[in-house]
Structure formats: C-alpha cells, structure tokens
C-alpha cells in the first residue's frame, strides 16, 4: 500500500513538474515570440527607413535626370535653331548670288530726257538706258524703231503688212549694246533727236528677260509730254507704266497713243 502511494505521489509530482515545464516552455516561447516580434518590427522599421531613403534618392535622381534632359533638349533646340538660321542664310546667299549672276527679275528701260536751249525750254530729246534695280543687268541689246515711219513704209496690200528690209532698217532711230549695267545706274545714250510727237517701239534684250517698251510723246497745248509702257515677252505681262506728267487729260492722250502701238511689228520683211 505504501509502495502504491509512493508511486502515486511520484506520478503526481512528475505531472506537476511537467506542468511547470510546460508553463516555463510556454513562457519561454512567448518571450521568444515577443523578441522575434520586436526584431521584426525593428527590422521592418529599418527597412522602411532605408526604402524611404532610397525612394527620396530615386526622386532626386529623377528630378536631376529630368533637369538634365530638359537642358539637353534646350541645347539641342538652340542648336537646331542655329542650324536652321545658318541654312536660311546659306539659301539666301545662294539665291542672291544666283540673282546677281543672272540679273534676277530686273530689266533695263529707256528713259526720255529733254534737252533745253539757252532759254531753258526743251528744244530736243535724247534717251538714256536705266537700271532701276539693286542687281546688275547683263548682255543688253536695245533696238528702237520709229513706229510712224514703219507704218509709212509698210504696204498693207496683203493680210500682213509688208515692208522692205532697207525701209525697216532706216526706221530704226537708235541701237545700244552693253555687256553690263550696274545697279541703280543711268547710262546716257549719245546723240539727240528733234522735239516732235513720237510713237516708238523698242525691243530690249538682256540675259534674263526680253521686254517690249512702247514710248509715246504728244504735243499738248504747245508743250511736249511723254509716257511709256513696258511689257514682258511673250506673255505680255505689264511690268511698268510711267507718265512724265500728273495731268489726267494728258495721261489719257498718252495712253491712247501707247495703245495704238502693237505689241509686235505687224509686217513681213522682204528684200
């Protein structure tokens, strides 16, 4: 009986020890879990802090990179503008050189000049070759015919007027040839002509254009007035019209005379 009690007591004691061990183990595990939790929280906080720091660094790098890209794009844009400006200057200079060599759209014209006598009254006229443009004009040939003389010597027995070569040549009142005429230049043609009404048909060749200039001079109330019309061949575009008077009545009379001069000589030339 005592042996049985002893065993029982020993069993109870072992169970009690086991319970205490379990409690101690549980407490140990709880303490370890608490430490693990603290360590996890600490590690997480540290990692979050490091992550935030890296995010800030990345943001700063992104801002820096964005600034660098903007500066690069700005420099590229400025360089492109400079290149475009230089290209435009090159094109302008090339175009100017081409126009300077060819004469561009410039063309010479004939100007009518009065020659006064000792009293200051015009007693005769002469003509000058004018370049009113900012470019030189090259290879100029001017031939001027007195259209009234051409008409007088022309026979209209056929559909087209016919004139003899000698009569046609004699109707020419002046010619002029020049290799070049500088910009904004007037070249006086030698010789003078009687002061009287005129209808002139003038052919002007240059390197870049062929123009027809019609010149009319009328006697209006005892005084002589002139005007001219310049047409481009062969489209007959009006390039210039000028009257040496501001009077509407005289301009009307001059325009009537200019319109009576054909764009091209209407006759056939025979030997």
C-alpha positions in Angstrom: 0.0 0.0 0.0 2.8 2.3 0.9 4.5 1.3 -2.3 1.4 2.2 -4.3 1.1 5.6 -2.5 4.7 6.3 -3.2 4.2 5.6 -6.9 1.2 7.8 -6.9 2.9 10.6 -5.2 5.8 10.2 -7.6 3.4 10.3 -10.6 1.6 13.4 -9.2 5.0 15.1 -8.7 6.1 14.2 -12.2 2.9 15.6 -13.6 3.4 18.7 -11.6 6.9 19.1 -12.9 5.6 18.5 -16.4 3.1 21.3 -15.9 5.7 23.6 -14.6 7.9 22.7 -17.5 5.1 23.3 -19.9 4.5 26.7 -18.4 8.1 27.5 -18.4 8.3 26.4 -22.1 5.3 28.4 -23.0 6.7 31.4 -21.2 9.9 30.9 -23.0 8.2 30.6 -26.3 6.1 33.7 -25.6 9.2 35.6 -24.6 11.0 34.4 -27.8 7.9 35.3 -29.9 7.9 38.8 -28.3 11.6 39.2 -29.0 11.0 38.0 -32.6 8.1 40.4 -33.0 10.3 43.3 -31.7 13.1 42.2 -34.0 10.7 42.0 -37.0 9.2 45.4 -36.1 12.7 46.9 -35.7 13.9 45.3 -39.0 10.7 46.4 -40.8 11.2 50.0 -39.5 14.8 49.9 -40.6 13.9 48.5 -44.0 11.1 51.1 -44.3 13.5 53.8 -43.4 16.0 52.5 -45.9 13.3 52.2 -48.5 12.1 55.7 -47.9 15.7 56.9 -48.2 16.1 55.1 -51.5 12.7 56.5 -52.7 13.9 60.0 -51.9 17.2 59.3 -53.7 15.4 58.0 -56.7 13.1 61.0 -56.7 16.2 63.3 -56.6 17.8 61.3 -59.3 14.7 61.5 -61.4 14.5 65.3 -60.9 18.2 65.6 -61.7 17.8 63.4 -64.8 14.7 65.4 -65.8 16.6 68.7 -65.4 19.5 67.3 -67.4 17.1 66.1 -70.2 15.4 69.5 -70.3 18.8 71.2 -70.5 19.9 68.8 -73.2 16.6 69.3 -75.2 17.1 73.0 -74.8 20.6 72.9 -76.1 19.5 70.6 -79.0 16.7 73.0 -79.8 19.0 76.0 -79.7 21.5 74.2 -81.9 18.7 73.2 -84.3 17.6 76.9 -84.5 21.2 77.9 -85.2 21.5 75.3 -87.9 18.2 76.4 -89.4 19.3 80.0 -89.3 22.6 79.2 -91.0 20.8 77.1 -93.6 18.4 80.0 -94.3 21.4 82.4 -94.6 23.1 79.9 -96.9 20.0 79.7 -99.1 19.6 83.5 -99.1 23.2 84.0 -100.1 23.0 81.3 -102.8 19.8 82.8 -104.1 21.3 86.3 -104.1 24.4 85.0 -105.9 22.2 83.3 -108.5 20.2 86.5 -108.9 23.3 88.6 -109.0 24.7 86.5 -111.8 21.5 86.3 -113.8 20.1 89.7 -113.0 17.0 88.1 -111.3 13.8 89.8 -112.3 15.5 93.1 -113.2 15.2 94.6 -116.6 16.6 97.8 -118.3 14.3 100.5 -119.6 14.6 103.6 -121.8 14.1 107.0 -120.2 13.2 110.1 -122.2 15.2 113.2 -121.5 14.6 116.8 -122.7 17.5 118.9 -123.9 16.8 122.6 -123.1 18.1 125.5 -125.2 19.7 128.7 -123.8 16.3 129.9 -122.6 15.6 126.8 -120.6 12.9 125.4 -122.9 13.3 121.9 -124.3 14.5 122.0 -127.9 15.3 118.4 -128.5 15.2 115.0 -126.7 17.6 112.2 -126.0 17.3 108.8 -124.5 19.1 107.0 -121.6 19.3 103.4 -120.5 18.3 102.9 -116.9 18.8 100.1 -114.4 16.4 101.0 -111.5 17.1 97.7 -109.7 19.5 96.6 -107.0 21.1 94.0 -109.2 23.3 94.3 -112.3 21.9 93.6 -115.7 24.0 91.7 -118.3 24.2 91.4 -122.1 21.9 94.2 -123.0 20.8 94.9 -126.6 18.4 97.8 -127.3 16.8 98.5 -130.7 14.3 101.4 -131.1 12.1 101.9 -134.2 10.0 104.9 -135.1 6.7 103.2 -135.5 5.2 106.1 -137.5 8.0 105.6 -140.1 7.4 101.9 -140.1 3.7 102.4 -140.9 4.5 104.9 -143.6 6.8 102.5 -145.4 4.6 99.4 -144.9 2.3 98.1 -147.6 -0.9 96.5 -146.4 -2.0 95.0 -149.7 -1.9 91.6 -148.1 -3.3 90.2 -144.9 0.0 91.1 -143.2 1.9 94.3 -143.7 5.0 94.1 -145.9 8.0 96.3 -145.6 11.3 96.3 -147.4 14.4 95.4 -145.3 16.1 98.7 -146.2 13.0 100.8 -145.2 12.7 98.8 -142.0 16.3 99.4 -141.1 16.0 103.1 -141.9 13.1 103.3 -139.5 15.4 102.3 -136.6 16.3 105.5 -134.7 18.9 104.1 -132.3 20.6 101.0 -131.0 22.5 100.3 -127.9 24.6 97.4 -126.6 26.2 97.0 -123.2 27.8 94.0 -121.5 26.6 95.0 -118.1 24.7 97.9 -116.4 25.4 98.2 -112.7 22.6 98.5 -110.1 20.7 101.9 -110.0 22.6 103.3 -112.9 21.7 105.6 -115.8 23.7 105.5 -119.0 23.2 108.4 -121.3 22.8 107.5 -125.0 24.8 109.8 -127.2 23.0 111.9 -129.8 19.8 114.0 -129.8 16.6 113.9 -131.7 14.1 116.6 -132.9 11.4 117.5 -130.4 8.2 116.3 -132.1 5.4 113.7 -131.4 6.7 110.1 -131.4 5.5 106.6 -131.3 8.4 104.3 -130.6 8.6 100.5 -130.5 11.7 99.4 -128.5 13.0 95.8 -128.2 15.2 95.3 -125.1 17.1 92.0 -124.7 19.0 91.1 -121.6 20.4 87.9 -120.1 17.3 87.2 -118.1 14.5 89.0 -119.9 13.1 90.2 -123.2 10.8 93.2 -122.9 9.0 95.5 -125.3 8.8 99.1 -124.4 6.4 101.4 -126.1 7.1 105.1 -125.9 4.8 107.9 -126.9 5.3 111.7 -127.0 2.4 114.2 -127.7 2.1 117.9 -128.2 -0.5 119.1 -125.7 -1.3 122.8 -125.9 2.1 123.7 -127.2 4.1 121.5 -124.8 5.5 118.1 -125.2 4.8 115.2 -122.8 6.0 111.6 -122.8 5.0 108.3 -121.3 5.9 104.6 -121.8 4.6 101.1 -121.2 6.9 98.0 -120.7 5.6 94.5 -121.4 7.3 91.2 -120.9 7.6 88.9 -124.0 5.9 86.5 -124.7 3.2 86.6 -122.0 2.7 90.4 -122.4 2.6 91.0 -118.7 2.7 94.7 -117.8 5.9 95.3 -116.0 5.8 99.1 -115.8 3.9 102.1 -116.9 5.1 105.7 -116.5 3.9 109.2 -117.5 6.1 112.3 -117.3 3.0 114.3 -116.2 0.4 114.1 -113.5 -2.4 115.6 -115.6 -5.2 113.0 -116.1 -6.1 114.5 -119.5 -2.5 114.3 -120.8 -2.1 110.8 -119.4 -5.3 109.8 -121.2 -3.9 111.2 -124.5 -0.6 109.4 -124.0 -2.3 106.1 -123.1 -4.3 106.3 -126.3 -1.1 106.7 -128.4 0.6 103.8 -126.5 -2.4 101.5 -127.1 -2.1 102.3 -130.8 1.4 100.8 -130.9 1.1 96.9 -131.4 3.0 94.5 -129.2 4.8 93.1 -132.2 5.6 94.6 -135.5 2.8 93.5 -137.9 4.7 93.4 -141.1 6.7 90.9 -143.1 10.2 92.0 -144.1 11.2 91.4 -147.7 14.4 92.2 -149.6 
